[in-house]
């Protein structure tokens, strides 16, 4: 079972598009401008350290580490990337356990301001049901606008996706495992709390 980075990236793409449309609908020109900014005008990556043109933030340093993952009987290793992999500034990593049966993907996307991050997070929450079969999205107390959904992926494995905002960033965490061994939601939330705290401290 391998993490589908395309799944997480798809949620993010839908988040930006859906969030932009939601913010623009029935709003004034300023709100439309903000929505457009969140969808298409985030600053480009400027180097391998994950920093953006609006500052010198090392986004990789905001990601949790393998040692933060506490799951009895499992040890995880990380494959961290220098950007979000979505065309937006940020960072991403995939944690894989020893036998490859459990994967945790984290994609942190940096946006120009908190309003843009809020719009994107709302869009991500709305997009969750399109990526998981048999699940129902619900709100969680992680960062701002936190949401989670659990169900099955197209290949029949278990899939949990969690999204939240922290400052001017929004984060997608994707958990995959065998269909008979899903990741407990409360454990996924506790790990997301660590990630939100790391972002808050780093920013």
TADA-V135322 format. One record per backbone hydrogen bond with DSSP energy under -0.5 kcal/mol. NH is the residue of the N-H (numbers start at 0). CO is the residue of the C=O. Records with the same first field share a line. If there is no record, write none. Layout:
NH = CO / CO
This chain:
4 = 2
6 = 3
7 = 3
8 = 4
9 = 5
10 = 6
11 = 7
12 = 8
13 = 9
14 = 10
15 = 11
16 = 12
17 = 13
18 = 14
19 = 15
20 = 16
21 = 17
22 = 18
23 = 19
24 = 20
26 = 23
31 = 27
32 = 28
33 = 29
34 = 30
35 = 31
36 = 32
37 = 33
38 = 34
39 = 35
40 = 36
45 = 50
46 = 50
49 = 46
52 = 43
54 = 51
58 = 49 / 56
59 = 48
60 = 57
61 = 58
62 = 59
67 = 64
68 = 65
69 = 67
70 = 68 / 73
73 = 70
76 = 95
78 = 93
80 = 91
83 = 87
88 = 42
90 = 107
91 = 80
92 = 105
93 = 78
94 = 103
95 = 76
96 = 101
97 = 74
99 = 96
102 = 175
103 = 94
104 = 173
105 = 92
106 = 171
107 = 90
108 = 106 / 169
109 = 88
110 = 167
116 = 112
117 = 113
118 = 114
119 = 115
120 = 116
121 = 117
122 = 118
123 = 119
124 = 120
125 = 121
126 = 122
127 = 123
129 = 126
130 = 127
131 = 127
132 = 151
137 = 147
139 = 145
141 = 139
143 = 164
146 = 162
147 = 137
148 = 160
150 = 158
151 = 132
152 = 156
155 = 152
157 = 176
158 = 150
159 = 174
160 = 148
161 = 172
162 = 146
163 = 170
164 = 143
165 = 168
168 = 165
169 = 108
170 = 163
171 = 106
172 = 161
173 = 104
174 = 159
175 = 102
176 = 157
180 = 177
187 = 183
188 = 184
189 = 185
190 = 186
191 = 187
192 = 188
193 = 189
194 = 190
195 = 191
196 = 192
197 = 193
198 = 194
199 = 195
200 = 196
201 = 197
202 = 198
